[in-house]
Amino acid sequence: MAKEEKLTYAQAISELEGIVSEIEAENVDIDILAAKVKRAAQLIRFCRARLKGTEEEVNNVLSELERDGGKE
């Protein structure tokens, strides 16, 4: 999963969309279908983690602003 360390959210979504398109269009060879599904699951976990991390970061910033009364 070293590849995912440098992966951006946008890249992950793009790759995931490509995999979904291939599967929906039935363009995936049956011999590599399991690998595609496994990669899709990895990408989904990566995206969920990024979203959760971003949500927590935004909430922390908003909490700080509330404590500061909106003053910098």
C-alpha positions as CSV (number, residue, x, y, z in Angstrom):
1,M,0.0,0.0,0.0
2,A,3.0,2.3,-0.4
3,K,1.3,3.6,-3.5
4,E,-1.6,4.9,-1.4
5,E,0.7,7.1,0.7
6,K,1.2,9.5,-2.2
7,L,-2.3,9.0,-3.5
8,T,-4.6,12.1,-3.5
9,Y,-8.3,11.9,-2.9
10,A,-9.0,13.0,-6.5
11,Q,-6.7,10.3,-7.8
12,A,-8.3,7.7,-5.7
13,I,-11.8,8.8,-6.9
14,S,-10.7,8.8,-10.5
15,E,-9.2,5.3,-10.3
16,L,-12.3,4.1,-8.5
17,E,-14.6,5.5,-11.2
18,G,-12.4,3.8,-13.8
19,I,-12.7,0.5,-12.1
20,V,-16.5,0.9,-11.7
21,S,-16.9,1.8,-15.4
22,E,-14.9,-1.2,-16.5
23,I,-17.0,-3.5,-14.3
24,E,-20.3,-2.0,-15.4
25,A,-19.3,-2.2,-19.1
26,E,-18.2,-5.8,-18.5
27,N,-14.7,-5.0,-19.8
28,V,-12.9,-6.8,-16.9
29,D,-11.5,-10.1,-17.6
30,I,-12.9,-12.7,-15.2
31,D,-9.3,-13.7,-14.2
32,I,-8.6,-10.2,-12.8
33,L,-12.1,-9.3,-11.6
34,A,-11.2,-10.2,-8.0
35,A,-8.1,-8.0,-8.1
36,K,-10.1,-5.1,-9.4
37,V,-12.7,-5.5,-6.7
38,K,-10.0,-5.7,-4.0
39,R,-8.4,-2.5,-5.3
40,A,-11.8,-0.8,-5.4
41,A,-12.2,-1.8,-1.7
42,Q,-8.8,-0.3,-0.8
43,L,-9.7,2.9,-2.6
44,I,-13.0,3.2,-0.8
45,R,-11.3,2.7,2.5
46,F,-8.7,5.3,1.6
47,C,-11.4,7.9,0.5
48,R,-13.5,7.3,3.7
49,A,-10.4,7.8,5.9
50,R,-9.6,11.1,4.0
51,L,-13.1,12.3,4.4
52,K,-13.2,11.5,8.1
53,G,-9.9,13.2,8.6
54,T,-11.0,16.3,6.8
55,E,-14.2,16.4,8.7
56,E,-12.4,16.2,12.0
57,E,-10.0,18.9,10.9
58,V,-12.8,21.2,9.8
59,N,-14.7,20.6,13.1
60,N,-11.5,21.4,15.1
61,V,-11.1,24.7,13.3
62,L,-14.7,25.6,13.8
63,S,-14.5,24.7,17.5
64,E,-11.4,26.9,17.8
65,L,-13.2,29.8,16.1
66,E,-16.2,29.4,18.5
67,R,-13.8,29.4,21.5
68,D,-12.1,32.5,20.2
69,G,-15.3,34.2,19.5
70,G,-14.4,34.4,15.8
71,K,-11.3,36.6,16.5
72,E,-7.8,35.8,15.2
